[in-house]
Amino acid sequence: MATRITWLGHSTFEIQLDSGAVILIDPWLTNPKFPKGYELKRVDLLLITHGHFDHIADAVSTAAKFEPTVVCNFEISLWLESKGVKNLVGMNKGGKTSAAGCTIAMVQAQHSSSIQDGDQVLYGGEPAGYVVKTPDGRSFYHAGDTNLFSDMELIRRLYEPELAMLPIGDLYTMDPREAAIACEFLGPKMVMPMHYGTFPPLVGTPEQLRQLLGSSSPVEVLSPEPGETITW
């Protein structure tokens, strides 16, 4: 069975590996684009890129239901621990850990990070992206929320991701123009746009990214509808 990647809207992805293990990234299961009636049945590994509500809103409830290994930065791990979450791996950029048969590397992202906890706004550590090496030896990169940065070339050199999940919405993250240059830096075979269309200000589109890459680009733009599964 091939790896199956389902975009659940915004920056949330469900990834089912050949083994049957399931990775969930940035759990916002109540986002406006979340596919109606879609139900998670298993989560073995939960990855959190940063503390903003649109990436962490359903982390506590998902962790309580499925008891996955939860990978995040150290500061978020302390907050999740205070909410009763178990199986936490609080790490930092440059580090690697293993779970669900995968090797997970935490890499740079340029953004901000805070946690809304009731009427308090807490420090959420630094934002990050992840490069995940799956059991079959391939790697994918989830950039989290970020702008374009030249050290994406180092991510290519170190990890050679075949698939990149890049934000394209603009305002809070890269727009399609920056994402097109990110593809040049990263050198993936495929790119899946994310963090677009959720709210009116997130105006970037996959078609704009395709046009900017051009017909001669070796990078294939995959743009599934929320709930649609791509076989990788």
C-alpha positions as CSV (number, residue, x, y, z in Angstrom):
1,M,0.0,0.0,0.0
2,A,1.4,3.4,-1.0
3,T,1.6,6.4,1.3
4,R,-1.7,8.2,1.3
5,I,-1.8,12.0,2.0
6,T,-5.1,13.7,2.7
7,W,-5.3,17.5,2.9
8,L,-7.8,18.4,5.6
9,G,-7.8,22.2,5.0
10,H,-5.5,25.0,6.0
11,S,-2.2,23.4,7.1
12,T,-3.7,20.1,8.5
13,F,-2.7,16.8,6.8
14,E,-3.4,13.2,7.5
15,I,-0.7,10.9,6.2
16,Q,-1.2,7.1,6.2
17,L,2.0,5.1,5.8
18,D,2.5,1.8,4.1
19,S,2.5,0.2,7.6
20,G,-0.9,1.6,8.4
21,A,0.5,4.1,10.9
22,V,-1.0,7.6,10.6
23,I,0.7,11.0,10.9
24,L,-1.4,14.1,11.6
25,I,0.2,17.5,11.2
26,D,-1.1,20.8,12.7
27,P,-4.4,19.6,14.0
28,W,-7.1,22.2,13.4
29,L,-10.1,19.9,12.8
30,T,-12.6,22.7,13.0
31,N,-11.1,24.8,10.3
32,P,-13.6,26.3,7.7
33,K,-12.2,24.0,4.9
34,F,-12.3,20.8,7.0
35,P,-14.2,18.2,4.9
36,K,-17.7,17.7,6.3
37,G,-18.2,14.4,8.0
38,Y,-14.6,13.4,7.8
39,E,-13.5,11.3,10.8
40,L,-10.0,10.4,12.0
41,K,-9.8,6.8,13.0
42,R,-6.2,6.5,14.0
43,V,-3.3,8.9,14.9
44,D,0.2,7.4,15.8
45,L,2.3,10.6,15.4
46,L,1.1,14.2,15.9
47,L,3.4,17.0,14.6
48,I,2.9,20.6,15.7
49,T,4.8,23.4,13.9
50,H,4.0,26.3,16.2
51,G,1.5,27.5,18.8
52,H,-1.0,29.6,16.9
53,F,-4.6,28.5,17.2
54,D,-5.0,27.5,13.6
55,H,-2.2,24.9,14.0
56,I,-2.8,23.6,17.6
57,A,-6.6,24.1,18.2
58,D,-7.4,20.4,18.4
59,A,-4.0,19.1,19.7
60,V,-5.2,18.3,23.2
61,S,-8.4,16.5,22.2
62,T,-6.7,14.5,19.5
63,A,-3.9,13.5,21.8
64,A,-6.4,12.4,24.5
65,K,-8.4,10.3,22.0
66,F,-5.6,8.5,20.2
67,E,-2.5,8.8,22.5
68,P,0.0,9.4,19.7
69,T,3.6,10.4,20.0
70,V,3.4,14.2,20.0
71,V,6.4,16.1,18.5
72,C,6.6,19.9,19.0
73,N,9.0,22.5,20.3
74,F,10.0,22.4,24.0
75,E,7.8,25.3,25.1
76,I,4.7,23.8,23.5
77,S,5.4,20.5,25.1
78,L,5.4,22.1,28.5
79,W,2.0,23.7,27.8
80,L,0.6,20.4,26.4
81,E,1.9,18.6,29.5
82,S,0.0,21.0,31.7
83,K,-3.2,20.0,29.8
84,G,-2.6,16.3,30.5
85,V,-1.1,15.3,27.2
86,K,1.3,12.3,27.3
87,N,3.9,10.8,25.0
88,L,5.5,14.2,24.4
89,V,8.7,14.8,22.5
90,G,9.7,18.4,23.1
91,M,12.6,19.1,20.7
92,N,14.3,22.0,18.9
93,K,15.6,22.9,15.4
94,G,18.5,20.8,14.2
95,G,17.4,17.8,16.2
96,K,15.9,14.6,15.1
97,T,13.7,12.0,16.7
98,S,12.1,8.7,15.6
99,A,8.4,7.6,15.8
100,A,6.0,5.5,13.8
101,G,8.9,4.1,11.9
102,C,9.9,7.6,10.7
103,T,12.8,9.9,11.3
104,I,11.6,13.4,12.1
105,A,13.9,16.4,11.7
106,M,12.9,19.8,13.0
107,V,14.0,22.6,10.7
108,Q,13.8,26.4,10.4
109,A,10.7,28.4,9.8
110,Q,10.4,32.2,10.0
111,H,7.2,33.3,11.6
112,S,5.9,33.9,15.2
113,S,4.4,31.6,17.8
114,S,2.1,32.1,20.7
115,I,-0.5,30.1,22.5
116,Q,-4.0,31.4,23.4
117,D,-4.9,29.9,26.7
118,G,-8.2,31.4,27.9
119,D,-7.6,35.1,28.3
120,Q,-3.8,34.6,28.4
121,V,-1.4,34.7,25.5
122,L,1.6,32.5,26.3
123,Y,5.0,32.3,24.7
124,G,5.0,29.4,22.2
125,G,8.7,29.0,21.5
126,E,10.0,29.4,18.0
127,P,8.1,28.1,14.9
128,A,9.5,25.2,12.9
129,G,9.0,23.0,9.9
130,Y,9.5,19.2,9.7
131,V,11.2,16.9,7.3
132,V,9.9,13.4,7.8
133,K,11.8,10.4,6.4
134,T,9.3,7.6,5.9
135,P,10.1,3.9,6.3
136,D,10.5,3.5,2.5
137,G,13.4,6.0,2.5
138,R,11.6,9.0,0.9
139,S,11.2,12.3,2.7
140,F,8.5,15.0,2.8
141,Y,8.8,18.6,4.1
142,H,6.0,20.4,5.9
143,A,7.1,24.0,6.1
144,G,4.7,25.2,8.8
145,D,4.0,28.9,8.6
146,T,7.0,30.7,7.1
147,N,8.2,33.2,4.6
148,L,10.8,32.4,2.0
149,F,14.4,32.0,3.4
150,S,17.6,31.1,1.6
151,D,18.5,28.3,4.0
152,M,15.8,26.2,2.3
153,E,18.8,25.3,0.1
154,L,20.3,23.7,3.2
155,I,17.1,21.7,3.8
156,R,17.5,20.4,0.2
157,R,21.2,19.6,0.8
158,L,20.6,17.9,4.1
159,Y,17.3,16.0,3.6
160,E,16.4,16.1,-0.2
161,P,12.6,16.1,0.3
162,E,10.7,14.7,-2.7
163,L,7.5,16.4,-1.6
164,A,7.1,19.9,-0.1
165,M,4.0,21.2,1.6
166,L,4.3,25.0,1.4
167,P,2.0,27.9,2.5
168,I,0.9,30.2,-0.3
169,G,-1.8,32.3,1.2
170,D,0.1,35.6,1.7
171,L,-0.4,38.0,4.6
172,Y,0.8,35.7,7.3
173,T,3.1,33.5,5.1
174,M,4.7,33.2,1.7
175,D,2.7,34.1,-1.4
176,P,2.8,32.0,-4.6
177,R,5.8,34.0,-5.9
178,E,7.9,33.2,-2.8
179,A,6.7,29.6,-2.9
180,A,7.9,29.3,-6.5
181,I,11.4,30.4,-5.4
182,A,11.1,28.0,-2.4
183,C,10.6,25.2,-4.9
184,E,13.8,26.2,-6.7
185,F,15.7,26.1,-3.4
186,L,14.2,22.8,-2.2
187,G,14.2,20.9,-5.5
188,P,11.2,18.7,-4.7
189,K,9.5,16.5,-7.3
190,M,6.1,17.6,-6.0
191,V,4.6,20.5,-4.0
192,M,1.3,20.6,-2.2
193,P,0.1,24.2,-1.4
194,M,-1.5,24.9,1.9
195,H,-2.6,27.7,4.2
196,Y,-4.6,29.4,1.5
197,G,-8.3,30.1,1.0
198,T,-9.3,29.5,4.6
199,F,-10.0,33.2,5.2
200,P,-10.6,36.0,2.7
201,P,-7.1,37.6,3.2
202,L,-5.4,34.3,2.2
203,V,-5.5,35.1,-1.5
204,G,-2.8,32.9,-3.0
205,T,-3.9,30.0,-5.2
206,P,-2.3,26.8,-6.5
207,E,-2.9,28.0,-10.1
208,Q,-0.9,31.1,-9.5
209,L,1.9,28.9,-8.2
210,R,1.7,26.7,-11.4
211,Q,1.9,29.8,-13.6
212,L,4.9,31.1,-11.7
213,L,6.7,27.8,-11.9
214,G,6.0,27.6,-15.6
215,S,5.3,24.7,-17.9
216,S,9.0,23.7,-18.0
217,S,9.3,23.3,-14.3
218,P,10.1,19.8,-13.0
219,V,8.0,20.4,-10.0
220,E,4.4,19.1,-10.1
221,V,1.9,21.1,-8.2
222,L,-0.7,18.9,-6.4
223,S,-3.8,20.7,-5.3
224,P,-6.3,18.3,-3.9
225,E,-9.6,19.4,-2.5
226,P,-10.1,19.2,1.3
227,G,-10.7,15.5,2.0
228,E,-9.2,14.3,-1.2
229,T,-6.4,11.8,-0.9
230,I,-3.2,11.8,-3.0
231,T,-1.2,8.6,-3.4
232,W,2.5,9.2,-3.1
